[in-house]
Each structure stands twice: as C-alpha cells, then as structure tokens.
Amino acid sequence: MRTDELTGEDKAAILLYCVGPEAATPIIQDLDHETLARISRKMSELGRIEPDLLKAVLEEYLSIHDSDDPLLYSSHKDVRALLQYAVSQEKANAIIDYIDKPRQFTIWEKLSRLSPTMILSYIEAEHPQTIALILGKIDTGVASQVISRLPEDVQMSVLMRMSKIETLPSDLVRDIEETLEKELAEATGSSGMSFDGMVSLVEILKTLDKDVSRPLLERIEQQDSELYSQVDKLLLIFEDLLALSSKDIQTLLKHISSDDLVKALKGAPDELAENFFGNMSKRAAEIMREDMQVMGPLKLVDVEEAQQRILQVVRKLDDDGTITLSADDMV
C-alpha cells in the first residue's frame, strides 16, 4: 500500500495499532460500533507496515521507533488484544465475528482482480466517459494496463475525461456498478459459481502444491468442464509470463510460433514484450517489432486466442519440468 492510497480509516488503524492497546483505549471507547468495527477490520488487514508508511502517518512515533528492523506486523491477535482493553467482552466478540466473516468484494475490487485483457472485453464497447469512470475506480496499476490496450484515439479521449472527473453522481455510479455486477455474474456461465467463489477457488488452488492441485483440477474438469475452463483461465494469465527467467523465455521461444507471439504481444504490457525481445537475436527482435507495427489493430478475440495457445505450451513445458513458473503460478 502506498501513502497516497491511504484512507482516513487506514491511517486511524495504523495509528491505533502503533500506540498499542493501553494508549488506544481512551481514543476508541467513544467510537460508535460501526466505526470501531470498520477500523478493526482495517487493522486486521494491514499486514506488514513499512517504515515509510509509518513515517507518513506518525512522524513522532518513528522518531522513537529506532531499531535494526523497523517493520511491524499487525495481525488478528493484535486486534483482539486491543478490543479486550477498550470494550466489553460482548462487544469485542461481536466485532471479531464481523471481522471473521468472509469479505464481500466490491465490484471495483472484483474488476481489479481480472486480467487487463478481460477487463477490456467488458468495457471496450462503452462510451469513453464510462470507460474513464470505470478505470478511475479500479486499481491504478491495472487501469494503466487496460488503457495501454485501448486504440490510440480512444486512449486520449479516456485520459482527457479522467483528468476532468471530480465528483460522480451516486445514481450514475450505482447504475454502472449494477451493470458490471450483472455482466460478471453472467460471465460465470452455466457453472453457477459466483465470481467471488471463482476468485476464492483460484486463490486456494494457487497456494496448493502441484501434486495436490493437479488431481483436484482433473476432478473439476471431469465434473464440470465449463467451470474448469473458467478456473483454468484465471489460474494462469499471459501477464504471469513476466515471472519467467531469461532461460525459460528462450526455451519457450523454441516451442511457439512467431505468428502467435506477434498477436499475443499486441495485447501484452510493454515490459513483457521487451522480455521476449531481449531474449531474441537483435535481428529477430527488429523483425517482430516491424511485424507488430504492420499488423495494425487486432480483434480482442484474436489476441486472447493467441495468448491461450502460448499459455497451453507454457503449462506443458512446466509440467515436463522444461521451464519453471514462479511459486505463485505453479498450478
């Protein structure tokens, strides 16, 4: 989390954690239940708190917090300790129950978890003003990658509109949220699994060892081929190839067609394209750059199909032990 991304509740959570239960007690005793619950949840989600973040929130605290390892770690246990000092056991238990409930993702958080290519498929037909509103609400890193995939004339139109957005009518935002929620729900297909459930399933599978996850995926494929297809696409996306080493990229280049790569890179981040170019001969990289320029704009479906063909090769090479995906993408 960057300093400019902190909300008031984020800062309050960091401050209360840093000063400790005793000092925080008189501060929070007069807070209403809803506010205290929200701040408590923020505290439980803080995780590692970097020194520069502490400095931005509490300069004076950093001046006395002088150690070789100034990183702190806020956890569920710390939140429970704070609440026991500050409120009654009944109220503390109610708030802990609230924190322990599965988190409900907002539509903007859901979109931010999708690949930029998938987000583009949802919004590319929208008016530039609507695209600007949507991209202004999601993670900035993801939004920038989506913008890079838009046609050049649309890019400028969207960026100019984003620069002029100040406040948004609540009715407009609600309409956009409802439309996007509906589209995401419909995108789950006949499997009937919600998007939240899909994300949770994918995250669980990514944490499992391959020896455990592979048999599970095979069973899912046998029972529900459409669900398997949807999960499979989220498990490994084209941007994950940024994790490949130079050696593995060179190996991959020997097993995929130049035509597929040209199409796939048309919808990829510049950093990923440069990773491939940097592992080719200078002449081969020049030819591919020229081919990409001559090819011009492509349909999104053509880019995605080329990327999926390459990802199929990546999975096979990883299964064979020929290349190695990062720990997070071993499924």
ABEGO torsion letter per residue (X at the ends): XBAAABBAAAAAAAAAAAAEAAAAAAAAAABBAAAAAAAAAAAAAAEBBBAAAAAAABAAAAAABBBABABBBBBAAAAAAAAAAABBAAAAAAAAAAAABBBBBBAAAAAAABBAAAAAAAAAABBAAAAAAAAAABBAAAAAAAAAABBAAAAAAAAAAAAABBBBBAAAAAAAAAAAAAAAAAAAEAAGBBAAAAAAAAAAAAABBAAAAAAAAAAAAAABAAAAAAAAAAABBAAAAAABBAAAAAAAAAABBAAAAAAAAAABBAAAAAAAAAABBAAAAAAAAAAAAAAEBBBAAAAAAAAAAAAAAAAAAAAAGABBBBAAAAX
